[in-house]
Amino acid sequence: MKVEKGTVRAPEIGRTWLNSPPLSLRQLRGRAVLIDFWDYTCVNCIRTLPYVQQWHERYAAKGLTVIGVHTPEFTFAQYESNVERGILEFGLTYPIVIDADLELWKLFANRFWPSKYLIDAEGYLRWAHFGEGAYRSTEEAIQGLLRELDAGVVLPAVMDPVRTADREGAICYAASPETYLGHRRARCGNPGGLKDDSIADYDFPASGDSFKLEESYFYLRGKWAATAEYAEAVGDGPHSIAIRYAAEGVNLVAASPRKPGGEIVMLQDGRPLTPLQSAPDLRFRQTLGGTEAYVSVDRARLYRVLANPEFGTHELELRCSEGVAAFAFTFNSCLDPRHSANAKSGVAR
């Protein structure tokens, strides 16, 4: 989104900074500034970070200052130590300001993770983009502001997409929406729903009831504590989460707040996952029953738990150990059409 020059002044920013001493837009007058609202648990944010880091490396010496504004979606993401681990994991070297109380989020009247705002040398907002994508047009807008600073500046060609799914002609399907497990935003399919702020026993309806999972809902089995932000497996016995989803890949924000670590065993359509469905956080081991796919939950973060070779609709069961807390599912839906037999049914970028 382009904003007319000299019409909207950007608000001031921040108290707690990482990778940098405190900055202000006033002291940055004379430079172009890219503001990126993100959260280290947000898969859409994570997918944009390689571009933001590259823009910092390409253009810092040309007059661009990149500032990441970390605004947390969940309580655990308010803590600086968790954000610092995320910064190290993603290799971010540009200045990042902690927005734990959503002050900057509100000052910018922001509504989305991620969101990018370009500010010119006089402190005016000139460009905004919400969500993933628009990498080429955003970089072109950056270059336009740098040429306003110095008409003779030598700039590189706009960078190539970092993923095949970002290329021209990639196919993006209508994936399932983000599914939250805390009672504040939950869509629980169990009869009677969640027992808010309580520990309760749940069960899937019996197969004789012609039970069918509904997309965009989740279902619990076993003893679970339902909090505003997450559902936590409590006590002995089996604990399962079931969902029906339409996507290529599945991500889960999870933690183990009262145990040193936890595990989630994964099944899709009633069968164990295979290496063909491997994702960065999925592991495999041999058991007496055969190969088992699982995820180790070592800290509060986003786990990339499943990557199917094709977009499709499936039923997923997650068998969780005691202490695992599940916050939200997110879903991936963009594929390189050269590798997708179903590409014709999607929407091209």
C-alpha positions in Angstrom: 0.0 0.0 0.0 1.5 3.3 -1.1 0.9 6.4 1.0 1.2 9.9 -0.4 4.4 11.8 0.6 4.1 14.1 3.6 0.6 13.1 4.7 1.1 10.6 7.7 3.8 11.1 10.3 5.0 7.9 11.9 4.8 7.6 15.7 7.9 7.3 18.0 9.2 3.9 19.0 10.3 1.8 21.9 12.0 1.3 25.2 13.7 -2.1 25.3 16.1 -2.9 22.5 18.0 -5.9 21.3 20.9 -5.9 18.7 21.1 -2.1 19.2 21.1 0.8 21.6 17.7 2.6 21.8 16.7 4.3 18.6 14.1 7.0 17.8 12.6 8.0 14.5 13.7 11.6 15.2 17.4 10.6 15.4 16.9 8.5 12.2 15.7 11.5 10.2 17.7 11.6 7.0 17.5 7.8 6.6 14.8 5.5 5.2 13.3 3.2 7.9 11.6 -0.1 7.5 9.4 -1.1 10.5 8.5 -4.9 10.7 5.9 -6.1 13.2 6.5 -9.7 14.0 6.3 -12.5 16.6 8.8 -15.4 16.8 5.9 -17.9 17.1 4.1 -16.6 13.9 4.8 -18.8 10.9 3.8 -16.0 8.4 6.3 -13.7 10.2 9.0 -16.4 10.2 8.6 -16.8 6.4 9.3 -13.1 5.8 12.4 -12.9 8.1 14.9 -14.0 5.4 13.8 -11.1 3.3 14.0 -8.6 6.1 17.4 -9.7 7.1 18.7 -9.5 3.5 17.3 -6.0 3.1 19.2 -5.0 6.3 22.4 -6.4 4.9 21.9 -5.0 1.4 20.8 -1.5 2.2 22.1 -0.5 5.7 25.1 1.2 4.2 22.9 2.9 1.6 20.7 4.7 4.1 18.1 2.1 5.3 17.5 1.3 9.0 15.5 -1.9 9.6 13.7 -2.1 12.9 11.9 -5.3 14.0 9.0 -4.6 16.5 8.4 -7.8 18.4 4.8 -7.8 19.5 3.8 -11.0 21.3 0.6 -13.0 20.5 1.0 -15.2 23.6 2.1 -14.4 27.1 5.3 -16.4 27.0 6.5 -14.4 24.0 6.6 -11.3 26.1 9.8 -12.4 27.8 13.0 -11.0 26.5 14.9 -14.3 26.9 12.4 -16.1 24.6 12.6 -13.4 22.0 16.5 -13.4 22.2 16.4 -17.2 21.5 14.2 -16.5 18.5 16.5 -13.8 17.2 19.5 -16.2 17.5 17.5 -19.1 15.8 16.6 -16.9 12.8 20.0 -15.2 12.6 18.6 -11.6 12.9 21.2 -8.9 13.2 19.1 -5.7 12.8 17.7 -3.6 15.7 14.7 -5.1 17.4 12.5 -3.4 20.0 10.4 -5.3 22.5 6.7 -4.3 22.4 5.5 -6.5 25.2 2.6 -4.3 26.2 1.5 -3.6 22.6 2.2 0.1 22.9 3.7 0.4 19.4 1.1 -2.0 18.0 -1.6 0.5 19.2 0.3 3.6 18.1 0.6 2.3 14.6 -3.0 1.1 14.7 -1.6 -2.2 13.5 -3.8 -5.3 13.2 -1.7 -8.0 11.6 1.4 -10.2 12.0 3.5 -9.5 10.0 3.1 -5.9 8.9 5.7 -3.7 7.2 5.8 0.1 7.2 8.3 2.2 5.2 9.1 5.7 6.6 10.9 8.3 4.6 13.8 10.6 5.6 11.4 13.2 6.9 9.6 10.7 9.1 6.5 10.2 7.0 4.9 6.9 6.2 5.2 6.0 2.5 4.5 2.3 2.2 2.7 -0.5 4.1 2.1 -4.2 3.5 0.3 -6.7 5.6 1.0 -10.4 5.7 3.4 -12.4 3.6 4.3 -11.7 0.0 4.9 -8.5 -2.0 8.6 -9.0 -1.5 9.6 -7.5 -4.9 7.3 -4.4 -4.6 8.5 -3.8 -1.0 12.1 -3.9 -2.0 11.4 -1.6 -5.0 9.7 0.8 -2.5 12.9 0.6 -0.3 15.0 1.4 -3.4 12.7 4.3 -4.3 13.3 6.0 -0.9 17.0 5.4 -1.1 17.1 7.1 -4.5 15.3 10.1 -2.9 18.2 10.3 -0.4 20.8 10.0 -3.2 19.8 10.1 -6.8 23.2 8.6 -7.8 23.2 5.7 -5.3 24.2 2.4 -6.8 21.7 -0.3 -5.8 21.7 -4.1 -6.5 19.1 -5.8 -8.6 16.0 -6.8 -6.6 16.7 -10.1 -4.8 15.4 -13.4 -6.1 12.8 -15.2 -4.1 14.3 -17.3 -1.3 11.7 -20.1 -1.7 10.3 -21.7 -4.8 6.8 -21.1 -3.3 7.5 -17.3 -3.5 8.2 -17.4 -7.2 5.9 -16.0 -9.9 3.3 -18.7 -10.7 3.4 -20.4 -7.3 0.1 -21.8 -6.3 -1.6 -20.8 -3.0 -4.6 -22.8 -1.9 -7.4 -21.9 0.5 -5.9 -23.5 3.6 -7.6 -24.0 6.9 -7.6 -20.9 9.2 -5.5 -20.7 12.3 -7.0 -22.8 15.0 -6.6 -21.7 18.7 -6.8 -24.1 21.6 -7.2 -21.6 24.5 -10.7 -20.9 25.5 -10.5 -17.2 24.6 -10.6 -18.0 20.9 -11.2 -21.8 20.9 -13.4 -23.7 18.5 -13.7 -27.0 20.3 -15.7 -29.7 18.7 -16.2 -31.8 21.8 -19.8 -32.0 23.1 -20.3 -29.1 25.5 -17.0 -27.4 24.4 -14.2 -26.5 26.7 -14.5 -26.3 30.5 -13.0 -22.8 30.9 -10.2 -22.4 33.4 -10.8 -26.0 34.7 -9.4 -29.5 34.4 -11.8 -31.9 32.8 -12.0 -35.2 31.1 -12.8 -35.2 27.3 -13.4 -37.9 24.8 -14.0 -38.2 21.1 -17.5 -39.4 20.2 -17.7 -43.1 19.6 -17.3 -44.4 16.1 -20.9 -45.8 16.2 -22.1 -42.2 16.4 -21.0 -41.6 12.8 -18.5 -39.1 14.2 -16.8 -36.9 11.6 -14.2 -34.2 12.4 -15.3 -30.7 11.3 -12.6 -28.5 9.7 -11.5 -25.5 11.8 -12.4 -27.3 15.0 -10.3 -29.3 17.4 -11.2 -32.3 19.6 -9.7 -33.5 22.8 -9.4 -36.9 24.5 -8.1 -37.4 28.0 -7.7 -35.0 30.9 -6.9 -31.5 29.9 -6.6 -28.1 31.6 -8.3 -25.4 29.5 -6.8 -21.9 30.0 -7.4 -18.7 28.0 -4.3 -19.3 25.8 -3.8 -23.1 25.7 -5.0 -26.6 26.5 -2.5 -28.6 28.7 -2.4 -32.4 29.0 -2.8 -33.2 32.7 -2.2 -36.4 34.8 -1.8 -40.0 33.7 -3.4 -41.7 30.8 -3.6 -40.9 27.1 -4.1 -37.3 25.9 -5.0 -36.7 22.3 -5.9 -33.7 20.0 -7.6 -34.4 16.7 -8.2 -31.9 13.9 -9.4 -32.1 10.3 -7.5 -29.6 8.1 -6.9 -28.6 4.5 -3.3 -27.6 3.8 0.1 -28.9 2.7 1.9 -28.3 6.0 1.0 -28.1 9.7 2.6 -26.0 12.4 1.8 -26.0 16.2 2.7 -23.4 18.8 3.4 -25.5 21.9 5.3 -25.5 25.2 5.8 -27.7 28.3 5.4 -25.2 31.1 5.4 -27.6 34.1 7.7 -30.4 32.8 11.3 -30.3 31.6 10.1 -31.5 28.2 7.3 -33.3 26.4 6.5 -35.4 23.3 3.8 -35.5 20.7 3.3 -38.7 18.6 1.8 -37.9 15.2 -0.7 -39.9 13.2 -2.4 -38.8 10.0 -5.6 -40.4 8.7 -5.2 -43.1 11.3 -1.6 -44.0 10.2 1.9 -43.1 11.4 3.6 -40.4 9.5 6.4 -41.4 7.1 9.6 -39.6 6.0 7.7 -38.4 3.0 5.8 -36.1 5.4 8.9 -35.0 7.3 9.1 -31.4 8.6 12.0 -29.7 10.4 10.7 -30.6 13.9 9.5 -34.1 13.2 11.6 -37.1 14.3 11.3 -40.8 13.7 12.2 -43.8 15.8 11.7 -47.6 15.8 9.3 -49.1 18.3 7.9 -52.6 18.7 4.9 -51.5 16.5 7.1 -50.1 13.7 8.2 -46.6 12.9 6.9 -43.8 15.0 6.8 -40.1 14.2 7.1 -37.6 17.1 8.0 -34.1 18.1 10.0 -33.2 21.2 8.6 -30.1 22.9 11.6 -28.5 24.6 10.5 -24.9 24.9 7.8 -22.4 24.0 7.9 -21.9 20.3 6.4 -22.8 16.9 7.0 -26.4 15.8 6.9 -27.3 12.2 5.3 -30.8 12.6 4.2 -32.0 9.2 4.8 -31.3 5.5 2.8 -33.3 3.0 4.1 -33.6 -0.5 0.8 -32.2 -1.8 -2.0 -30.0 -0.7 -5.0 -32.0 0.7 -7.6 -32.6 3.4 -6.6 -34.9 6.2 -7.3 -35.9 9.8 -4.5 -35.5 12.2 -4.1 -36.9 15.7 -1.5 -35.7 18.2 -0.9 -38.0 21.1 0.6 -35.8 23.8 2.6 -36.6 26.9 1.6 -35.1 30.3 2.6 -31.4 30.5 2.4 -30.6 26.8 0.5 -27.3 26.2 -0.9 -26.6 22.8 -1.7 -23.0 21.8 -2.5 -22.8 18.1 -2.3 -24.6 14.8 -1.3 -22.8 11.6 -1.3 -24.2 8.1 0.9 -23.8 4.9 -0.7 -23.7 1.5 1.7 -22.4 -1.2 3.5 -24.8 -3.5 5.8 -24.6 -6.4 3.6 -25.6 -9.4 6.4 -27.7 -10.9 6.2 -30.0 -7.9 2.4 -30.1 -7.5 0.2 -32.6 -9.3 -2.8 -30.6 -8.0 -1.6 -27.2 -9.1 -4.5 -26.5 -11.4 -6.9 -26.3 -8.5 -5.1 -23.5 -6.6 -4.8 -19.8 -7.1 -1.7 -18.4 -8.7 0.3 -15.6 -7.0 
